[in-house]
Each structure stands twice: as structure tokens, then as C-alpha cells.
């Protein structure tokens, strides 16, 4: 039997997956066999011919758990499943059996098992298995991940706690995540005061890190659905700024900030050539991460040759400039198994920010 913990969150994008990666890293230093399971998988993807939840695939690939993937993602929500359930063509008991089969298999095989919920605490209610209900079925104490801040965290925690209290599931800790670094100690202090009469503990997670929150060049290509002309190292580069190249060539160059991607219309030959040349200057390689050329217009022959010879990463997007900019801005970067730079950073920061012995003791 494994020692278990259920990871839930007060909302989307609080950092459940980064928390799970950090816990996996730290737990492996103490326990010989550490497993991961996503009982309800709302984000289906195919890996090695198998349908599984995206987060389970990421964890399997990072930690070499591919052989356990079927158990790690025992029930994957496919298009039409919720309607099938409501119409009586998919049974509640079938979902429960699949979900528990994965948990029980990994429970037997491991010394420590991380169970990750889906979204906020209410996700899965239409199936009859929200996070609180899954945690109850799994018999696992809960750590709830919340975002940074104070008042919004207190409000969100109270809202989410109601479901766990209803299911009589023990919440052991609130993990405040994405904390503004210079407010870390103050926020944790006041959160502890706000919940001083509560049965759980307030613990600190990661500080807010733009390097973790921002997309890689590969992620931008995936969001836009286009290939990138770049090396593997360049594709992993984390983008901090997206700039529209609408000003004069000189002004665009002056406005470049750390790790910028510039959206440049194909007709702006002078700007394309200038950026391609700037990329070859060492002082600009920190600022200029690549170019996106929107629209369907062709790049002139000479500009194309200069781009190719310069080695600057670029991609062609058959969309308007405004559409490209909005799609990138609207995307929330998620960790993928290819984001090795981010994953290494998460694991390094886990050593600094996560006191696993404290977390482990809370699970008694």
C-alpha cells in the first residue's frame, strides 16, 4: 500500500502539474517507488498508440513511467462521453471501476502515490466524480494548490473547501503558489492568520516565475499550428515578449526586450533583413528569439535567402497579424515533456521551495 496525496486546485492554471512534478522529484529522494495517476483525464491525447490524459503523458515521459501509463490515466474523457452518461449509454459504475482500477494498481506497486485532480474542485461533477468525490474514493488526504495573492486566495479556498467538507475528505494543506517574490513571507504570514482556526496548514509553493509562465518558441508554433525553422535548442527558448513590427525598422530594433518574438509582415523586407542581421550580433541574441511572418503573401526571394543564411528562428503563419498576436496572448503555456529547460528549473526550484518532510508528515 502506498502513502497517498491528492492534489487539487482552487482554479485553472494555479500550478497543479508543476506542483506534481516538484513532489515527484522530492518524493523520489525519500521513497523507492513513486507513482502518479490522473483518475479523470479531461484532456485526451495519443501516445504510443494509447489514449491518455495529456498531464499523465507528460509525467510518464519526464519520469520514465511509460509502462504504467494505462494505469496512470485509467479514464479518459472522450468527446461525447458526458452526453452518453446523461443519456444512460455510459454508466457511472463503469467510470468508477476504471478510475479505481488505475489507482489500486499503482497503490500496490508504489510506496508513494501522487493523485492529481482535474481543474478546480468541482470539475467532474457532471460525471458524478468531482475532485472531492475522487479523493474520497481514493482514500487520499488533500493538498489544495491556490494562486498568489491574499484576499482572492482566501475567497477561492473557502469556495472549494465546501465540496471536500461535504464529502468528509481531509484537506491537510493549502499550497500558496505563484507568489510575488518580494511579498512571499508577508503573504504566507497573513494567509496563516486568515486560516488560523482551520485544521489545515498554509505552505508556500513556487514564486511567480515568468520563465515558467511564458511559452517556448515550440509552444507558440503549436498554438498557431505551424512548423518552426529552428534548432531544438532554439525551439525550447522561453519567450518573454511578443512585439508587433509595425513601427520603423530603427524603432522596432530599439524596442526589443529580453527574448522577444517579432511579428513582421512579409512586405517589410527592410525589417526582415535588419532583424536577420541583428540576430548574428551577440548582444542582440539575448533580445531576439525569432520572427513570425503572418499572412499568405510571399517573402521576397532575396529576403528569404538572408533569413535562411542568418539562422534566425522563424515561422510562417497563414493568419493576420492581429489574429496571431491574440492567439499567443490568449494561450496559457502548459508544461510539455519537450520543455526540458522548464522541467529542469522546476526540479531545481523544488529543492529550494518544497520541504517534502513537512508535506509528508502532514499526510499522517
N, C-alpha and C positions, 0 to 999 in steps of 0.2 A: 504493500500500500504506500502511495506517495503522500508526501506533505503537499497540500494544495493551496493555491491562492487564485481568486477570481479577480480579474482586472476589468473594471468598468470605468465609465467616464460621465461627466455631467453634460457633455455635448460632443459634437463632432470636432475633430481637429484639436483636441486637448493634448494629444500625445500618447495615446494608449500603446501604439506599436513601438514607439521609441522607448517607452517605459518597459514593455515586454522584452525588447532587445537588451536593455540595461539589466533587468532582473535575470534574464537568461545568462548573461555574461557573469554576473556576480554569484548566482546560484551554482554555476558550474565550478566555481572555486571551492565550494563547500560540499557539494553533493556530487557523487559519481555519475548518476544518471538523471538528467533534467529534460523534461518533455514540455511540449506546447500543444494546445488544442484550441481551435476556434469552433465551438459546438454548432453555432448557427452561422453559416457563411453567406452574407448578403452580396458578396462581390465575386461572382464566378469567373474563373479563368482556366485555361487548359495548360497543363504542364506534363510533358512526357506521356501524352495521350490520356491523361487523367483530369477530370473536372474537379477543381478545388477552389477554396476561397483564396483571394489574392494575398491576404495577410499570412495565411498558413503557408502558402508557397514561398513567400519572402523568408519566413522564419526557417522553413525546411532547408532552403538554399544557403542561407547565411550560416546555419549551424550544422549542416551535413545530416539532416534528418529526413532526407527524401524517402527512405524506406518506410517511414512512418506516416507519410503524407495522407494516405487514405484515412487513417485514424485521426490525424490532426485536423481534418476537415470532413467530419462524418456526415453532415447535412448541408448541402449547398443549395441555396435558394435560386431556383431557375425561373426564367420568365414564365408567368402563368401559374406558378405554384400557389400564390395567395388566392387566386380565383378558384383554383382547383380545390383548395382546402375549404373555402366558403361554400362551394357547390357540392361538397361531400365526396369529391373524387380523390382527395388526398387526406389521409387520416391523421389526426393529432397523435395517436398512439404510434404511428409509423415514424413520425418526426422524432418523437421522444425516444423510440428504440434506437434509431440511427444515431442520434445525438449521444445517448448514454453508452452505446457500444464503443464509440471512439474514446470517450472519457474513461470508461472502465478498462479498456485495453491499455491505454497509456498509464493509467493509475497502477496497473500491475507491473508494468515494465520499468517504471521510474521511481526515483527517490523523492523528486520534487517535480510538481506539475503546475505549469502556468496555464490558466484557463482565461482566454480573452473574450470579453463580450463584444457586442456589435453596437457601435454608435452610443447614444445616451441610454439611460437605464430603461426607457420604455420601448426601445427598438425590439421588434419581435412580438409585440403584444398581439398583433393580428393572427399570429400563428399559435398563440397561447403560451409562448415562451419568450417573455421579455427577459432582460438581464437578471432581474431578481429571481424569476422563476427558474432560470437555468442554473444560477448559483445555488438555489435551494436543492434542485435535483442532483447537482454535483456534490453537494455537501461541503462547499468550499467557503471559507471566510473571504471577505471582500476588501480590496483596496480601490478607492474611488479617485480617479485622476480628474483634477479640476484645472482650469486655466489660471493665468496670473491675475493679480488684482486682489481686491478686498470685498467690497460690497457685492459685486457680481458673483464672486465665488461663494459667498455665504448664501445668497439667494438660490444659486443653482444647486448647491449641495442640499439645502432643505427640500427643494423641489424633487430631487432624485432620491433622497433618503426615504421618502414616503413609501415607495414601492418595496424597498428592502425591509422596511418595518412591517409592511403588510404581509410579506412572505416569511417574516421572522428569520431573516438572514442577518448574520452578524457582520457589520461594517467595522473593520479594525482600524482603518486609517484613511485620511484624506490626503492625497499627494498633490500639493500645490505645484503646478508645472508652468513652464514658460514665464518664470518670474523675471521682472526687470532687475538686472544685477544690483544696481545701487539701492534698490528698495527691498532686497531679499530678506534681510534679518528683520526689518520693520514689519513687512507684510506677514511673515511667519509668526512674529510675536502677536500681532493683532488678530490673526486668524485663530491662534491658540486661545486668546481671550474671548473671541466671539463664540467659540465652541467649548468653553471651559467646563461646562456641565454635561458635555456629551461623552458617550462611552468609547469614542474612538480618539485616535491621536492624529495631530497635524504633523506631516513630514514634508520636507522640501524635495522637489524634483529638479529638473533641469532649469537653468536660467534661460531666458529667451536668447536664442542664437540665430541670427539671420542666416548663417551658413546651413542650419538645419531647416529653416523655414522656407528658404528660397529654392527655386528649381535648378536643376542642372541643365546644361545645354541639351542633353539627350531627352530630358523630360519635356522641354519646350518643343522639340521635334515630335515627340509622341503626342503632345496635346494638339499640335497643328496637323498631325497625321502625315508628316513629310520626312524624307531622309535628310541626314546631315552629312555634309562633306567635312569630315573632321577625323582626327585620330581618336583612339579610345581614351587617351588621357584628356584630350580637349573636350570630348563629349561628356566627361564627368565633371567638367568645370562648373562651379556653382555661380549662378548669375544673380548679381545684386541689383542691377538696374536695367530697365528696358527703355531705350531712348528712340524717339521718332526723329529720323534725319530730315527734318523739314526746313531747318534754318540754313544759312550759308555754310559752305564747306568749312570755313575757318571757325565759325561759331559752333558747329557740331563737334569739331575737334576740341575746342575749348571746354565744352560741356561734358566731355567724357569723364565718368567717375569709375571707381573701382569695379572691375568685372562687369562691363556694360555690353549689352547686345543692342545693336543699332538697326532699326527698320529703315531700309533705304529703297526707294522706288527705282525700278530698273532703268529709268530715263536719266537718273542722276549720275552720269558717267564720272564727272569730276569728283564727286563724293565717294563713289565706289573705289576709284583709283587711289584717292588720298587715304582712305581707311586701309586699303590693302597695303600701301606703302608704310603707313604708321605701324601696322602690325609687326613689321620687321624690325622696328626700333625697340630695344629692350624696355625703355621707360614707358612705352605705350602698351606693352603686352599685359601688364597688370590691369590696365584700364579697359582694353578692348578684347572682349571674349569672342565676338563673332558678328556676323551680319545676317539679317533676314531680308530677302528680297521678295516683296509681296506682288500680287497681280500676275497677269499672264503675259505681259509684254516681255520681249526678248532683251537680254543684256547684249550690248554691242560686242562684236567679235573681239576687239582689242581689249575692252574692259574685262571680258570673260577670261582672256589669256592672262591678264595681270592678276586677277583674282586667283586663278589656279596656281600661278607661279609663286604668289605671295605666301601660300599656305594658310591664309586666314580661314577659320571655320565659317561656313555659310550654308544657307538653305533657301530653297525657292518655295514660296507659299502661294498657291493659287487663290488667294483671298485678298481683300482690300487691306490697306494699312490699318484702318480703324478696327476691322474685324480681328486681325492678327493681334493687335495691342490689347483688345478687350479679352480675347481668349486666354492670353498669357496672364493678364491681371486677374481674371476670374478663377484661374486654376489655383488650387491649394496643393502644393507639392507634397507627394507621398513618397515614402521610402520604397525603393525597389532594390532587388538583390544586386543590381549592377552598380548601385551608388556606393561603391566601396569606400570612397573618401568620407562620406557621411557616416557610414556604418562604423568605420574605424574611430571617428570622432565620438560617436555615441558611446562606444565601448570605453574609450579613454575617459570621457566625462563621467561615466558611471562609477569609475573608481573614485572620483572626487566627490560626486554628489549623492551617491546612494550608499547608506550604511546598511548593508544587507543583514548584518546580525540583528540590528534593531527591527527591521522589517520581518525577519524570520521569527524573532521572539514574539511579535505581535500575533502570529498565526497559531500560537498555542491555545 
